[in-house]
Amino acid sequence: MEYLAESASTPGDVLCCECGVPISPNPANICVACLRSKVDISQGIPKQVSISFCKQCQRYFQPPATWIQCALESRELLSLCLKKLKAPLSKVRLVDAGFVWTEPHSKRLKVKLTIQKEVMNGAILQQVFVVDFVVQSQMCGDCHRVEAKDFWKAVVQVRQKTLHKKTFYYLEQLILKYGMHQNTLRIKEIHDGLDFYYSSKQHAQKMVEFLHSTVPCRYKASQRLISQDIHSNTYNYKSTFSVEIVPICKDNVVCLSPKLAQNLGNMSQICVCIRVTSAIHLIDPQTLQVADIDGNTFWSHPFSSLCHPKQLEEFIVMECSIVRDVKRNAGSGMISKKHILGEVWVQKTSEMNTDKQYFCHTHLGHLLNPGDLVLGFDLANCNLNDEYVNKMNPDRVPDVVLIKKSYDCTRRQRRRNWKLKELARDRENMDTDDERQYQDFLEDLEEDEAIRKNVNIYRDATVPVESDTDDEGAPQISLAEMLEDLHISQDATGEEGASMLTQ
């Protein structure tokens, strides 16, 4: 007797009850094409949704009241788009979601969704479709306040009681270099300082700390009550930070108090300020002794400038000799290695028809030669109204204090192949004196390498590149110290994507 081997049983095909096509058995006994024609599981999910975008701060609006930063086709932006469909998607099962590429400047975001849902008699149907998100421009609340320019919660008032703005020009470059102006609502320039307006007190405090670490200064804080809610115990204040910078600028001649001069190593009371950074850098033109005075020391032993910058007079060097052996007193401080002590005879260019000459010591011995022009202060014929100078022995007060060597300003300005950036601020007025002071600051950058290290200097492509020094030896900034000024005018491909930056 023979037995037939049992074959593996396979389910047979059934006919679709709608179109009669053979299909595998399923709970609905309907083919996928007919099932999709009868049931649309994406019904109720909007195919076009609007999303708000602030062009000023590049943020998207997330309801109810939040603005978030998202890059194109990022996970954060995808999550934000799906939250706009949270209620309709709760009725289906989301399997996959991803972006479909669109032109970055098309104001459209396309998201491809894959969903599943149980339909007739327990059958699971899967569907893929695209939701179009329209990006609409809407200004956020923070940018509204910035554009209004009259909404602020904290202001930093920076003041310096001087007639020259060299310290402010230097401070402006530091603010630009470290990006401390990014959180400001408005910057206003007045005759003796700058006002920085902020939307929060924390940003103002950060600015005050930055100023305290970059220039010698002191500050006072105050606040004014604007409104209050006695039920919730909340108060609304406006804060004001008044920052006062020391009233000393570069190239000022100062007279120290006897006690301070003794504490600094028995240096002379008459000194020249060669630099103002985080401290006041002084040099004694008689001995080349240098000293640094921080803000706390200055306010404990204050002193002022003896002469106004407009009192600088031009002298011509008649004779110059180098002093090799400098006598140092007991307990003297550090001696400058960058300067050389010289003994010079000078004569005013306005008194060339006379025989009157002046003898003085100077820290510019390494720069001066007979026939050179030099700028200095004539203390012998100047009315000095200072309490410390009046108490000094007249023999210890020099007749002339030389400040810096003089060059042709017009020629230096014409050959200058670099430039600086400026803060966007509201100006009350700008006269020719401000322009002259700014040119003085640019000349100081060329002459002082220590200040240039803290400043971003950009190459000016409109001026041809020449040698580092001109015929008369005026210093210039080398190309190695300059940065290329970046202008974002096109995208990486250099094609039509550049228009995104202007829309």
Secondary structure, DSSP 8 states (H G I E B T S, - for coil): -------------EE-TTT--EE---TT---HHHHHHH--TTTTS-SEEEEEEETTTTEEEETTTEEE---TT-HHHHHHHHHTTHHHHTTSEEEEEEEE---TTSSEEEEEEEEEEE-GGG-EEEEEEEEEEEEEE---HHHHHHHHS---SEEEEEEE-SS--HHHHHHHHHHHHHTTTTTEEEEEEETTEEEEEESSHHHHHHHHHHHHHHS-EEEEEEEEEEEEETTTTEEEEEEEEEEEE-S--TT-EEE--HHHHHHTTS--SEEEEEEESSSEEEE-TTT-BEEEE-HHHHHHS---BSS-GGG-EEEEEEEEEE--S----TT---B-SS-B-EEEEEEEGGGTTS---EEEEESBTTT--TT-EEEEEE-TTS----HHHHTS-GGGS-SEEEEEE---HHHHHHH--EE------EES---HHHHHHHHHHHHHHHH-HHHHTTS--EE-TTS----SS-TT------GGG-B------S-TTSSGGGGGGG-
